[in-house]
Amino acid sequence: MALKENDLRWFRPMWRRAAVAAFLALWLGWELLFTQNMFWAVLVGAALAYVGWNFFYKFPKEENPHDQIPPSRSADEQDRQDP
């Protein structure tokens, strides 16, 4: 399942994606070590796997605005020399 455009913009900073992944990892550790509730452990583990896949592996790379090709100018804007 791909992320929507609003989600992509909101999760663009790496610290937000890392914070969500860290929260889920801590929650998974809590469920496995202290509560030992396998239902929630599996549910949070699946959410952590989804976050790892979509936020770190498949997340689109940030485009550098300096690498973009400038738009071409029309013939009227080009420098011409009239005879």
PyMOL Python script that loads the backbone (N, CA, C, O; Angstrom):
from pymol import cmd

cmd.read_pdbstr("""\
ATOM      1  N   MET A   1       0.843  -1.169   0.000  1.00  0.00           N
ATOM      2  CA  MET A   1       0.000   0.000   0.000  1.00  0.00           C
ATOM      3  C   MET A   1       0.890   1.235   0.000  1.00  0.00           C
ATOM      4  O   MET A   1       1.714   1.417   0.897  1.00  0.00           O
ATOM      5  N   ALA A   2       0.724   2.065  -0.988  1.00  0.00           N
ATOM      6  CA  ALA A   2       1.547   3.253  -1.126  1.00  0.00           C
ATOM      7  C   ALA A   2       1.032   4.369  -0.236  1.00  0.00           C
ATOM      8  O   ALA A   2      -0.153   4.436   0.094  1.00  0.00           O
ATOM      9  N   LEU A   3       1.948   5.239   0.142  1.00  0.00           N
ATOM     10  CA  LEU A   3       1.572   6.393   0.955  1.00  0.00           C
ATOM     11  C   LEU A   3       0.940   7.461   0.070  1.00  0.00           C
ATOM     12  O   LEU A   3       1.292   7.602  -1.101  1.00  0.00           O
ATOM     13  N   LYS A   4       0.009   8.205   0.641  1.00  0.00           N
ATOM     14  CA  LYS A   4      -0.652   9.278  -0.091  1.00  0.00           C
ATOM     15  C   LYS A   4       0.255  10.501  -0.125  1.00  0.00           C
ATOM     16  O   LYS A   4       1.232  10.579   0.620  1.00  0.00           O
ATOM     17  N   GLU A   5      -0.070  11.451  -0.990  1.00  0.00           N
ATOM     18  CA  GLU A   5       0.766  12.642  -1.168  1.00  0.00           C
ATOM     19  C   GLU A   5       0.898  13.439   0.132  1.00  0.00           C
ATOM     20  O   GLU A   5       1.987  13.918   0.450  1.00  0.00           O
ATOM     21  N   ASN A   6      -0.194  13.589   0.886  1.00  0.00           N
ATOM     22  CA  ASN A   6      -0.120  14.311   2.165  1.00  0.00           C
ATOM     23  C   ASN A   6       0.786  13.584   3.146  1.00  0.00           C
ATOM     24  O   ASN A   6       1.548  14.220   3.875  1.00  0.00           O
ATOM     25  N   ASP A   7       0.711  12.258   3.172  1.00  0.00           N
ATOM     26  CA  ASP A   7       1.569  11.474   4.057  1.00  0.00           C
ATOM     27  C   ASP A   7       3.032  11.616   3.658  1.00  0.00           C
ATOM     28  O   ASP A   7       3.907  11.723   4.517  1.00  0.00           O
ATOM     29  N   LEU A   8       3.292  11.615   2.363  1.00  0.00           N
ATOM     30  CA  LEU A   8       4.675  11.764   1.893  1.00  0.00           C
ATOM     31  C   LEU A   8       5.269  13.100   2.333  1.00  0.00           C
ATOM     32  O   LEU A   8       6.415  13.165   2.780  1.00  0.00           O
ATOM     33  N   ARG A   9       4.476  14.164   2.202  1.00  0.00           N
ATOM     34  CA  ARG A   9       4.982  15.483   2.610  1.00  0.00           C
ATOM     35  C   ARG A   9       5.201  15.554   4.117  1.00  0.00           C
ATOM     36  O   ARG A   9       6.196  16.120   4.571  1.00  0.00           O
ATOM     37  N   TRP A  10       4.265  14.976   4.911  1.00  0.00           N
ATOM     38  CA  TRP A  10       4.391  15.069   6.359  1.00  0.00           C
ATOM     39  C   TRP A  10       5.543  14.222   6.881  1.00  0.00           C
ATOM     40  O   TRP A  10       6.225  14.617   7.826  1.00  0.00           O
ATOM     41  N   PHE A  11       5.763  13.063   6.274  1.00  0.00           N
ATOM     42  CA  PHE A  11       6.829  12.180   6.711  1.00  0.00           C
ATOM     43  C   PHE A  11       8.146  12.430   5.984  1.00  0.00           C
ATOM     44  O   PHE A  11       9.067  11.626   6.124  1.00  0.00           O
ATOM     45  N   ARG A  12       8.274  13.500   5.220  1.00  0.00           N
ATOM     46  CA  ARG A  12       9.512  13.801   4.497  1.00  0.00           C
ATOM     47  C   ARG A  12      10.716  13.927   5.437  1.00  0.00           C
ATOM     48  O   ARG A  12      11.767  13.362   5.135  1.00  0.00           O
ATOM     49  N   PRO A  13      10.607  14.651   6.578  1.00  0.00           N
ATOM     50  CA  PRO A  13      11.781  14.707   7.472  1.00  0.00           C
ATOM     51  C   PRO A  13      12.075  13.332   8.076  1.00  0.00           C
ATOM     52  O   PRO A  13      11.170  12.640   8.542  1.00  0.00           O
ATOM     53  N   MET A  14      13.328  12.957   8.062  1.00  0.00           N
ATOM     54  CA  MET A  14      13.731  11.634   8.547  1.00  0.00           C
ATOM     55  C   MET A  14      13.421  11.461  10.033  1.00  0.00           C
ATOM     56  O   MET A  14      13.121  10.349  10.466  1.00  0.00           O
ATOM     57  N   TRP A  15      13.485  12.530  10.819  1.00  0.00           N
ATOM     58  CA  TRP A  15      13.275  12.386  12.256  1.00  0.00           C
ATOM     59  C   TRP A  15      11.849  11.942  12.576  1.00  0.00           C
ATOM     60  O   TRP A  15      11.639  11.242  13.567  1.00  0.00           O
ATOM     61  N   ARG A  16      10.860  12.332  11.760  1.00  0.00           N
ATOM     62  CA  ARG A  16       9.485  11.890  12.001  1.00  0.00           C
ATOM     63  C   ARG A  16       9.331  10.403  11.735  1.00  0.00           C
ATOM     64  O   ARG A  16       8.673   9.693  12.495  1.00  0.00           O
ATOM     65  N   ARG A  17       9.945   9.935  10.648  1.00  0.00           N
ATOM     66  CA  ARG A  17       9.872   8.507  10.338  1.00  0.00           C
ATOM     67  C   ARG A  17      10.603   7.682  11.383  1.00  0.00           C
ATOM     68  O   ARG A  17      10.132   6.617  11.782  1.00  0.00           O
ATOM     69  N   ALA A  18      11.763   8.176  11.828  1.00  0.00           N
ATOM     70  CA  ALA A  18      12.526   7.471  12.852  1.00  0.00           C
ATOM     71  C   ALA A  18      11.788   7.465  14.188  1.00  0.00           C
ATOM     72  O   ALA A  18      11.851   6.478  14.921  1.00  0.00           O
ATOM     73  N   ALA A  19      11.090   8.553  14.512  1.00  0.00           N
ATOM     74  CA  ALA A  19      10.338   8.618  15.773  1.00  0.00           C
ATOM     75  C   ALA A  19       9.203   7.605  15.787  1.00  0.00           C
ATOM     76  O   ALA A  19       8.970   6.951  16.803  1.00  0.00           O
ATOM     77  N   VAL A  20       8.499   7.469  14.678  1.00  0.00           N
ATOM     78  CA  VAL A  20       7.407   6.488  14.604  1.00  0.00           C
ATOM     79  C   VAL A  20       7.970   5.077  14.723  1.00  0.00           C
ATOM     80  O   VAL A  20       7.405   4.241  15.428  1.00  0.00           O
ATOM     81  N   ALA A  21       9.075   4.806  14.041  1.00  0.00           N
ATOM     82  CA  ALA A  21       9.680   3.476  14.096  1.00  0.00           C
ATOM     83  C   ALA A  21      10.202   3.180  15.508  1.00  0.00           C
ATOM     84  O   ALA A  21      10.053   2.059  15.994  1.00  0.00           O
ATOM     85  N   ALA A  22      10.808   4.164  16.165  1.00  0.00           N
ATOM     86  CA  ALA A  22      11.316   3.960  17.525  1.00  0.00           C
ATOM     87  C   ALA A  22      10.168   3.710  18.503  1.00  0.00           C
ATOM     88  O   ALA A  22      10.272   2.847  19.375  1.00  0.00           O
ATOM     89  N   PHE A  23       9.082   4.457  18.362  1.00  0.00           N
ATOM     90  CA  PHE A  23       7.917   4.244  19.224  1.00  0.00           C
ATOM     91  C   PHE A  23       7.375   2.830  19.079  1.00  0.00           C
ATOM     92  O   PHE A  23       7.077   2.166  20.072  1.00  0.00           O
ATOM     93  N   LEU A  24       7.247   2.371  17.833  1.00  0.00           N
ATOM     94  CA  LEU A  24       6.734   1.026  17.599  1.00  0.00           C
ATOM     95  C   LEU A  24       7.696  -0.043  18.111  1.00  0.00           C
ATOM     96  O   LEU A  24       7.261  -1.072  18.629  1.00  0.00           O
ATOM     97  N   ALA A  25       9.000   0.194  17.971  1.00  0.00           N
ATOM     98  CA  ALA A  25       9.979  -0.774  18.475  1.00  0.00           C
ATOM     99  C   ALA A  25       9.923  -0.864  19.999  1.00  0.00           C
ATOM    100  O   ALA A  25      10.009  -1.957  20.559  1.00  0.00           O
ATOM    101  N   LEU A  26       9.780   0.277  20.672  1.00  0.00           N
ATOM    102  CA  LEU A  26       9.652   0.267  22.130  1.00  0.00           C
ATOM    103  C   LEU A  26       8.363  -0.425  22.564  1.00  0.00           C
ATOM    104  O   LEU A  26       8.350  -1.189  23.528  1.00  0.00           O
ATOM    105  N   TRP A  27       7.296  -0.152  21.851  1.00  0.00           N
ATOM    106  CA  TRP A  27       6.018  -0.785  22.170  1.00  0.00           C
ATOM    107  C   TRP A  27       6.102  -2.301  21.979  1.00  0.00           C
ATOM    108  O   TRP A  27       5.587  -3.065  22.796  1.00  0.00           O
ATOM    109  N   LEU A  28       6.749  -2.726  20.902  1.00  0.00           N
ATOM    110  CA  LEU A  28       6.920  -4.162  20.662  1.00  0.00           C
ATOM    111  C   LEU A  28       7.743  -4.799  21.777  1.00  0.00           C
ATOM    112  O   LEU A  28       7.413  -5.887  22.249  1.00  0.00           O
ATOM    113  N   GLY A  29       8.807  -4.130  22.197  1.00  0.00           N
ATOM    114  CA  GLY A  29       9.612  -4.641  23.307  1.00  0.00           C
ATOM    115  C   GLY A  29       8.804  -4.751  24.589  1.00  0.00           C
ATOM    116  O   GLY A  29       8.939  -5.726  25.328  1.00  0.00           O
ATOM    117  N   TRP A  30       7.969  -3.762  24.855  1.00  0.00           N
ATOM    118  CA  TRP A  30       7.100  -3.787  26.029  1.00  0.00           C
ATOM    119  C   TRP A  30       6.158  -5.000  25.978  1.00  0.00           C
ATOM    120  O   TRP A  30       5.991  -5.718  26.964  1.00  0.00           O
ATOM    121  N   GLU A  31       5.558  -5.203  24.818  1.00  0.00           N
ATOM    122  CA  GLU A  31       4.610  -6.313  24.683  1.00  0.00           C
ATOM    123  C   GLU A  31       5.308  -7.665  24.824  1.00  0.00           C
ATOM    124  O   GLU A  31       4.746  -8.583  25.421  1.00  0.00           O
ATOM    125  N   LEU A  32       6.500  -7.802  24.295  1.00  0.00           N
ATOM    126  CA  LEU A  32       7.195  -9.088  24.348  1.00  0.00           C
ATOM    127  C   LEU A  32       7.793  -9.376  25.718  1.00  0.00           C
ATOM    128  O   LEU A  32       7.767 -10.517  26.180  1.00  0.00           O
ATOM    129  N   LEU A  33       8.332  -8.350  26.368  1.00  0.00           N
ATOM    130  CA  LEU A  33       9.056  -8.583  27.614  1.00  0.00           C
ATOM    131  C   LEU A  33       8.175  -8.513  28.866  1.00  0.00           C
ATOM    132  O   LEU A  33       8.362  -9.297  29.796  1.00  0.00           O
ATOM    133  N   PHE A  34       7.234  -7.595  28.894  1.00  0.00           N
ATOM    134  CA  PHE A  34       6.490  -7.374  30.132  1.00  0.00           C
ATOM    135  C   PHE A  34       5.069  -7.929  30.099  1.00  0.00           C
ATOM    136  O   PHE A  34       4.688  -8.686  30.992  1.00  0.00           O
ATOM    137  N   THR A  35       4.283  -7.572  29.094  1.00  0.00           N
ATOM    138  CA  THR A  35       2.889  -8.032  29.091  1.00  0.00           C
ATOM    139  C   THR A  35       2.747  -9.437  28.523  1.00  0.00           C
ATOM    140  O   THR A  35       1.839 -10.172  28.911  1.00  0.00           O
ATOM    141  N   GLN A  36       3.619  -9.814  27.624  1.00  0.00           N
ATOM    142  CA  GLN A  36       3.619 -11.121  26.966  1.00  0.00           C
ATOM    143  C   GLN A  36       2.269 -11.443  26.319  1.00  0.00           C
ATOM    144  O   GLN A  36       1.822 -12.590  26.313  1.00  0.00           O
ATOM    145  N   ASN A  37       1.641 -10.416  25.782  1.00  0.00           N
ATOM    146  CA  ASN A  37       0.379 -10.567  25.071  1.00  0.00           C
ATOM    147  C   ASN A  37       0.710 -10.725  23.589  1.00  0.00           C
ATOM    148  O   ASN A  37       1.061  -9.746  22.930  1.00  0.00           O
ATOM    149  N   MET A  38       0.608 -11.912  23.069  1.00  0.00           N
ATOM    150  CA  MET A  38       1.032 -12.203  21.700  1.00  0.00           C
ATOM    151  C   MET A  38       0.156 -11.527  20.651  1.00  0.00           C
ATOM    152  O   MET A  38       0.639 -11.211  19.564  1.00  0.00           O
ATOM    153  N   PHE A  39      -1.109 -11.301  20.948  1.00  0.00           N
ATOM    154  CA  PHE A  39      -1.972 -10.620  19.982  1.00  0.00           C
ATOM    155  C   PHE A  39      -1.428  -9.229  19.675  1.00  0.00           C
ATOM    156  O   PHE A  39      -1.255  -8.868  18.511  1.00  0.00           O
ATOM    157  N   TRP A  40      -1.156  -8.443  20.728  1.00  0.00           N
ATOM    158  CA  TRP A  40      -0.633  -7.093  20.511  1.00  0.00           C
ATOM    159  C   TRP A  40       0.790  -7.118  19.976  1.00  0.00           C
ATOM    160  O   TRP A  40       1.172  -6.246  19.196  1.00  0.00           O
ATOM    161  N   ALA A  41       1.575  -8.100  20.380  1.00  0.00           N
ATOM    162  CA  ALA A  41       2.942  -8.200  19.878  1.00  0.00           C
ATOM    163  C   ALA A  41       2.954  -8.443  18.373  1.00  0.00           C
ATOM    164  O   ALA A  41       3.748  -7.842  17.650  1.00  0.00           O
ATOM    165  N   VAL A  42       2.082  -9.315  17.905  1.00  0.00           N
ATOM    166  CA  VAL A  42       2.005  -9.584  16.463  1.00  0.00           C
ATOM    167  C   VAL A  42       1.482  -8.353  15.724  1.00  0.00           C
ATOM    168  O   VAL A  42       1.977  -8.010  14.651  1.00  0.00           O
ATOM    169  N   LEU A  43       0.487  -7.696  16.299  1.00  0.00           N
ATOM    170  CA  LEU A  43      -0.091  -6.510  15.667  1.00  0.00           C
ATOM    171  C   LEU A  43       0.936  -5.373  15.560  1.00  0.00           C
ATOM    172  O   LEU A  43       1.076  -4.755  14.504  1.00  0.00           O
ATOM    173  N   VAL A  44       1.638  -5.107  16.640  1.00  0.00           N
ATOM    174  CA  VAL A  44       2.656  -4.047  16.631  1.00  0.00           C
ATOM    175  C   VAL A  44       3.850  -4.462  15.772  1.00  0.00           C
ATOM    176  O   VAL A  44       4.447  -3.618  15.105  1.00  0.00           O
ATOM    177  N   GLY A  45       4.203  -5.734  15.778  1.00  0.00           N
ATOM    178  CA  GLY A  45       5.287  -6.206  14.914  1.00  0.00           C
ATOM    179  C   GLY A  45       4.964  -6.030  13.442  1.00  0.00           C
ATOM    180  O   GLY A  45       5.832  -5.673  12.645  1.00  0.00           O
ATOM    181  N   ALA A  46       3.712  -6.282  13.085  1.00  0.00           N
ATOM    182  CA  ALA A  46       3.292  -6.066  11.691  1.00  0.00           C
ATOM    183  C   ALA A  46       3.334  -4.581  11.343  1.00  0.00           C
ATOM    184  O   ALA A  46       3.743  -4.210  10.243  1.00  0.00           O
ATOM    185  N   ALA A  47       2.915  -3.735  12.275  1.00  0.00           N
ATOM    186  CA  ALA A  47       2.973  -2.292  12.030  1.00  0.00           C
ATOM    187  C   ALA A  47       4.420  -1.830  11.888  1.00  0.00           C
ATOM    188  O   ALA A  47       4.718  -0.980  11.049  1.00  0.00           O
ATOM    189  N   LEU A  48       5.310  -2.374  12.689  1.00  0.00           N
ATOM    190  CA  LEU A  48       6.732  -2.022  12.592  1.00  0.00           C
ATOM    191  C   LEU A  48       7.324  -2.494  11.267  1.00  0.00           C
ATOM    192  O   LEU A  48       8.138  -1.790  10.669  1.00  0.00           O
ATOM    193  N   ALA A  49       6.930  -3.665  10.809  1.00  0.00           N
ATOM    194  CA  ALA A  49       7.401  -4.147   9.509  1.00  0.00           C
ATOM    195  C   ALA A  49       6.893  -3.250   8.382  1.00  0.00           C
ATOM    196  O   ALA A  49       7.635  -2.945   7.448  1.00  0.00           O
ATOM    197  N   TYR A  50       5.631  -2.829   8.467  1.00  0.00           N
ATOM    198  CA  TYR A  50       5.056  -1.920   7.462  1.00  0.00           C
ATOM    199  C   TYR A  50       5.810  -0.600   7.445  1.00  0.00           C
ATOM    200  O   TYR A  50       6.131  -0.076   6.378  1.00  0.00           O
ATOM    201  N   VAL A  51       6.093  -0.062   8.629  1.00  0.00           N
ATOM    202  CA  VAL A  51       6.812   1.210   8.730  1.00  0.00           C
ATOM    203  C   VAL A  51       8.228   1.054   8.178  1.00  0.00           C
ATOM    204  O   VAL A  51       8.707   1.922   7.449  1.00  0.00           O
ATOM    205  N   GLY A  52       8.888  -0.029   8.516  1.00  0.00           N
ATOM    206  CA  GLY A  52      10.243  -0.242   7.998  1.00  0.00           C
ATOM    207  C   GLY A  52      10.277  -0.333   6.487  1.00  0.00           C
ATOM    208  O   GLY A  52      11.175   0.212   5.846  1.00  0.00           O
ATOM    209  N   TRP A  53       9.305  -1.017   5.919  1.00  0.00           N
ATOM    210  CA  TRP A  53       9.252  -1.173   4.465  1.00  0.00           C
ATOM    211  C   TRP A  53       8.935   0.147   3.769  1.00  0.00           C
ATOM    212  O   TRP A  53       9.634   0.545   2.837  1.00  0.00           O
ATOM    213  N   ASN A  54       7.873   0.830   4.225  1.00  0.00           N
ATOM    214  CA  ASN A  54       7.422   2.034   3.531  1.00  0.00           C
ATOM    215  C   ASN A  54       8.215   3.291   3.887  1.00  0.00           C
ATOM    216  O   ASN A  54       8.381   4.162   3.033  1.00  0.00           O
ATOM    217  N   PHE A  55       8.699   3.409   5.099  1.00  0.00           N
ATOM    218  CA  PHE A  55       9.386   4.639   5.510  1.00  0.00           C
ATOM    219  C   PHE A  55      10.872   4.634   5.195  1.00  0.00           C
ATOM    220  O   PHE A  55      11.468   5.698   5.024  1.00  0.00           O
ATOM    221  N   PHE A  56      11.476   3.465   5.115  1.00  0.00           N
ATOM    222  CA  PHE A  56      12.923   3.431   4.932  1.00  0.00           C
ATOM    223  C   PHE A  56      13.359   2.752   3.635  1.00  0.00           C
ATOM    224  O   PHE A  56      14.367   3.146   3.048  1.00  0.00           O
ATOM    225  N   TYR A  57      12.629   1.753   3.183  1.00  0.00           N
ATOM    226  CA  TYR A  57      13.042   1.050   1.966  1.00  0.00           C
ATOM    227  C   TYR A  57      12.400   1.644   0.713  1.00  0.00           C
ATOM    228  O   TYR A  57      13.099   1.908  -0.265  1.00  0.00           O
ATOM    229  N   LYS A  58      11.092   1.858   0.725  1.00  0.00           N
ATOM    230  CA  LYS A  58      10.376   2.308  -0.464  1.00  0.00           C
ATOM    231  C   LYS A  58      10.091   3.809  -0.485  1.00  0.00           C
ATOM    232  O   LYS A  58       9.503   4.304  -1.446  1.00  0.00           O
ATOM    233  N   PHE A  59      10.491   4.539   0.548  1.00  0.00           N
ATOM    234  CA  PHE A  59      10.185   5.965   0.599  1.00  0.00           C
ATOM    235  C   PHE A  59      10.924   6.674  -0.536  1.00  0.00           C
ATOM    236  O   PHE A  59      12.119   6.447  -0.730  1.00  0.00           O
ATOM    237  N   PRO A  60      10.219   7.538  -1.296  1.00  0.00           N
ATOM    238  CA  PRO A  60      10.879   8.199  -2.434  1.00  0.00           C
ATOM    239  C   PRO A  60      12.013   9.110  -1.971  1.00  0.00           C
ATOM    240  O   PRO A  60      11.904   9.806  -0.962  1.00  0.00           O
ATOM    241  N   LYS A  61      13.082   9.085  -2.721  1.00  0.00           N
ATOM    242  CA  LYS A  61      14.239   9.924  -2.405  1.00  0.00           C
ATOM    243  C   LYS A  61      13.884  11.383  -2.628  1.00  0.00           C
ATOM    244  O   LYS A  61      13.070  11.721  -3.488  1.00  0.00           O
ATOM    245  N   GLU A  62      14.515  12.242  -1.834  1.00  0.00           N
ATOM    246  CA  GLU A  62      14.262  13.672  -1.954  1.00  0.00           C
ATOM    247  C   GLU A  62      14.951  14.196  -3.208  1.00  0.00           C
ATOM    248  O   GLU A  62      16.122  13.912  -3.464  1.00  0.00           O
ATOM    249  N   GLU A  63      14.206  14.956  -3.969  1.00  0.00           N
ATOM    250  CA  GLU A  63      14.756  15.516  -5.194  1.00  0.00           C
ATOM    251  C   GLU A  63      15.516  16.793  -4.869  1.00  0.00           C
ATOM    252  O   GLU A  63      15.037  17.639  -4.114  1.00  0.00           O
ATOM    253  N   ASN A  64      16.692  16.922  -5.441  1.00  0.00           N
ATOM    254  CA  ASN A  64      17.502  18.110  -5.238  1.00  0.00           C
ATOM    255  C   ASN A  64      17.083  19.153  -6.271  1.00  0.00           C
ATOM    256  O   ASN A  64      17.171  18.889  -7.470  1.00  0.00           O
ATOM    257  N   PRO A  65      16.629  20.334  -5.837  1.00  0.00           N
ATOM    258  CA  PRO A  65      16.170  21.329  -6.818  1.00  0.00           C
ATOM    259  C   PRO A  65      17.284  21.827  -7.730  1.00  0.00           C
ATOM    260  O   PRO A  65      17.002  22.362  -8.802  1.00  0.00           O
ATOM    261  N   HIS A  66      18.553  21.662  -7.326  1.00  0.00           N
ATOM    262  CA  HIS A  66      19.666  22.119  -8.166  1.00  0.00           C
ATOM    263  C   HIS A  66      19.934  21.166  -9.316  1.00  0.00           C
ATOM    264  O   HIS A  66      20.591  21.535 -10.289  1.00  0.00           O
ATOM    265  N   ASP A  67      19.429  19.944  -9.213  1.00  0.00           N
ATOM    266  CA  ASP A  67      19.647  18.951 -10.262  1.00  0.00           C
ATOM    267  C   ASP A  67      18.602  19.006 -11.373  1.00  0.00           C
ATOM    268  O   ASP A  67      18.730  18.309 -12.379  1.00  0.00           O
ATOM    269  N   GLN A  68      17.581  19.820 -11.199  1.00  0.00           N
ATOM    270  CA  GLN A  68      16.511  19.865 -12.190  1.00  0.00           C
ATOM    271  C   GLN A  68      16.960  20.640 -13.429  1.00  0.00           C
ATOM    272  O   GLN A  68      17.751  21.580 -13.346  1.00  0.00           O
ATOM    273  N   ILE A  69      16.443  20.227 -14.556  1.00  0.00           N
ATOM    274  CA  ILE A  69      16.739  20.893 -15.816  1.00  0.00           C
ATOM    275  C   ILE A  69      15.837  22.113 -15.930  1.00  0.00           C
ATOM    276  O   ILE A  69      14.623  21.996 -15.764  1.00  0.00           O
ATOM    277  N   PRO A  70      16.399  23.266 -16.207  1.00  0.00           N
ATOM    278  CA  PRO A  70      15.548  24.455 -16.323  1.00  0.00           C
ATOM    279  C   PRO A  70      14.633  24.338 -17.539  1.00  0.00           C
ATOM    280  O   PRO A  70      14.996  23.704 -18.530  1.00  0.00           O
ATOM    281  N   PRO A  71      13.447  24.948 -17.467  1.00  0.00           N
ATOM    282  CA  PRO A  71      12.538  24.873 -18.611  1.00  0.00           C
ATOM    283  C   PRO A  71      13.120  25.608 -19.815  1.00  0.00           C
ATOM    284  O   PRO A  71      13.822  26.610 -19.675  1.00  0.00           O
ATOM    285  N   SER A  72      12.813  25.089 -20.992  1.00  0.00           N
ATOM    286  CA  SER A  72      13.335  25.721 -22.197  1.00  0.00           C
ATOM    287  C   SER A  72      12.593  27.027 -22.469  1.00  0.00           C
ATOM    288  O   SER A  72      11.410  27.170 -22.161  1.00  0.00           O
ATOM    289  N   ARG A  73      13.317  27.964 -23.047  1.00  0.00           N
ATOM    290  CA  ARG A  73      12.710  29.257 -23.362  1.00  0.00           C
ATOM    291  C   ARG A  73      12.084  29.190 -24.746  1.00  0.00           C
ATOM    292  O   ARG A  73      12.521  28.431 -25.611  1.00  0.00           O
ATOM    293  N   SER A  74      11.058  29.997 -24.931  1.00  0.00           N
ATOM    294  CA  SER A  74      10.415  30.013 -26.236  1.00  0.00           C
ATOM    295  C   SER A  74      11.314  30.752 -27.237  1.00  0.00           C
ATOM    296  O   SER A  74      12.288  31.395 -26.845  1.00  0.00           O
ATOM    297  N   ALA A  75      10.984  30.657 -28.510  1.00  0.00           N
ATOM    298  CA  ALA A  75      11.786  31.280 -29.566  1.00  0.00           C
ATOM    299  C   ALA A  75      11.794  32.800 -29.425  1.00  0.00           C
ATOM    300  O   ALA A  75      12.780  33.444 -29.782  1.00  0.00           O
ATOM    301  N   ASP A  76      10.715  33.381 -28.911  1.00  0.00           N
ATOM    302  CA  ASP A  76      10.656  34.835 -28.751  1.00  0.00           C
ATOM    303  C   ASP A  76      11.585  35.314 -27.652  1.00  0.00           C
ATOM    304  O   ASP A  76      12.068  36.444 -27.711  1.00  0.00           O
ATOM    305  N   GLU A  77      11.844  34.496 -26.665  1.00  0.00           N
ATOM    306  CA  GLU A  77      12.705  34.897 -25.563  1.00  0.00           C
ATOM    307  C   GLU A  77      14.168  34.675 -25.860  1.00  0.00           C
ATOM    308  O   GLU A  77      15.029  35.255 -25.197  1.00  0.00           O
ATOM    309  N   GLN A  78      14.468  33.848 -26.841  1.00  0.00           N
ATOM    310  CA  GLN A  78      15.867  33.535 -27.137  1.00  0.00           C
ATOM    311  C   GLN A  78      16.560  34.741 -27.756  1.00  0.00           C
ATOM    312  O   GLN A  78      15.949  35.561 -28.441  1.00  0.00           O
ATOM    313  N   ASP A  79      17.828  34.813 -27.494  1.00  0.00           N
ATOM    314  CA  ASP A  79      18.619  35.911 -28.072  1.00  0.00           C
ATOM    315  C   ASP A  79      18.800  35.642 -29.561  1.00  0.00           C
ATOM    316  O   ASP A  79      19.363  34.624 -29.965  1.00  0.00           O
ATOM    317  N   ARG A  80      18.312  36.572 -30.358  1.00  0.00           N
ATOM    318  CA  ARG A  80      18.505  36.433 -31.803  1.00  0.00           C
ATOM    319  C   ARG A  80      19.147  37.702 -32.341  1.00  0.00           C
ATOM    320  O   ARG A  80      19.025  38.788 -31.776  1.00  0.00           O
ATOM    321  N   GLN A  81      19.802  37.522 -33.406  1.00  0.00           N
ATOM    322  CA  GLN A  81      20.408  38.671 -34.059  1.00  0.00           C
ATOM    323  C   GLN A  81      19.662  38.899 -35.363  1.00  0.00           C
ATOM    324  O   GLN A  81      19.633  38.041 -36.245  1.00  0.00           O
ATOM    325  N   ASP A  82      19.061  40.078 -35.462  1.00  0.00           N
ATOM    326  CA  ASP A  82      18.380  40.408 -36.708  1.00  0.00           C
ATOM    327  C   ASP A  82      19.374  40.999 -37.674  1.00  0.00           C
ATOM    328  O   ASP A  82      20.260  41.750 -37.267  1.00  0.00           O
ATOM    329  N   PRO A  83      19.242  40.666 -38.987  1.00  0.00           N
ATOM    330  CA  PRO A  83      20.208  41.191 -39.978  1.00  0.00           C
ATOM    331  C   PRO A  83      20.047  42.640 -40.224  1.00  0.00           C
ATOM    332  O   PRO A  83      20.783  43.216 -41.026  1.00  0.00           O
TER     333      PRO A  83
END
""", "prot")
cmd.dss("prot")
cmd.show_as("cartoon", "prot")
cmd.util.cbc("prot")
cmd.orient("prot")
